[in-house]
């Protein structure tokens, strides 16, 4: 059962922060992004696992989830990011 303190992104909501960990629960992925725990489609687990420790953003759209990886450099402009993938998953 998924805990009630877990966030589910609404359409065009984005979670941005350091990806601390991921775990599987009830056929979903629970990703701790910054201070929040976000429920995501199971298919995203393989994509997110190598990014643990990275600063990421996950945007939910009406069709899919969009994943951004922010530069690791402290001198890099925080507004720059790289759109690496369009994830066709639904929760």
C-alpha positions in Angstrom: 0.0 0.0 0.0 1.3 3.5 -0.9 1.6 5.9 2.1 -0.7 8.9 2.1 2.3 11.2 2.5 3.5 10.3 -1.0 2.9 12.9 -3.7 1.4 12.1 -7.1 2.2 14.8 -9.7 -0.7 16.4 -11.4 -0.6 17.4 -15.0 2.1 19.9 -15.6 3.5 19.7 -12.1 7.2 19.1 -11.7 9.3 17.8 -8.9 12.9 19.2 -8.9 15.7 18.3 -6.5 18.4 15.8 -5.7 17.3 12.2 -6.3 18.1 10.6 -3.0 16.7 7.1 -3.6 14.1 5.0 -5.3 12.1 2.0 -4.2 9.4 -0.2 -5.5 6.0 -0.4 -3.9 2.7 -1.8 -5.2 3.8 -1.8 -8.8 5.0 1.8 -8.7 8.3 3.6 -8.0 8.7 5.8 -5.0 11.4 8.4 -5.7 12.7 10.7 -3.0 13.4 13.9 -4.9 14.5 16.7 -2.6 12.2 16.7 0.4 9.3 15.0 -1.4 8.5 11.4 -2.1 6.9 11.1 -5.5 5.0 8.1 -6.9 6.0 7.3 -10.5 5.4 4.5 -13.1 7.3 1.3 -12.5 8.9 1.7 -16.0 10.9 4.8 -14.8 12.9 2.8 -12.2 15.6 1.6 -14.7 16.0 5.2 -16.0 16.2 6.7 -12.5 18.5 4.2 -10.8 21.7 5.5 -12.3 20.7 9.1 -11.5 20.7 8.6 -7.7 22.7 11.5 -6.3 22.0 13.8 -9.3 19.8 16.9 -9.4 16.8 16.1 -11.6 13.4 17.3 -12.6 10.4 15.2 -13.5 7.5 16.9 -15.2 4.2 15.1 -15.7 2.3 16.0 -18.9 -1.0 14.7 -20.2 0.8 12.2 -22.4 4.0 11.2 -20.5 6.7 12.2 -18.0 9.6 14.4 -19.0 13.0 13.9 -17.2 15.6 16.6 -16.9 19.1 16.2 -15.5 20.7 19.4 -14.2 24.5 20.0 -14.5 26.6 18.8 -11.5 28.9 21.8 -11.6 28.3 24.3 -8.8 29.4 27.1 -11.3 26.8 26.0 -13.9 23.8 28.1 -14.4 21.0 26.5 -12.4 18.4 27.2 -15.1 20.2 25.1 -17.7 19.2 21.5 -18.0 19.2 18.7 -20.5 16.0 17.0 -21.6 17.2 13.5 -21.9 14.1 11.5 -22.5 10.4 11.5 -22.9 9.0 8.7 -20.8 5.7 7.3 -22.0 4.3 6.1 -18.8 1.0 6.6 -17.0 0.2 6.4 -13.3 
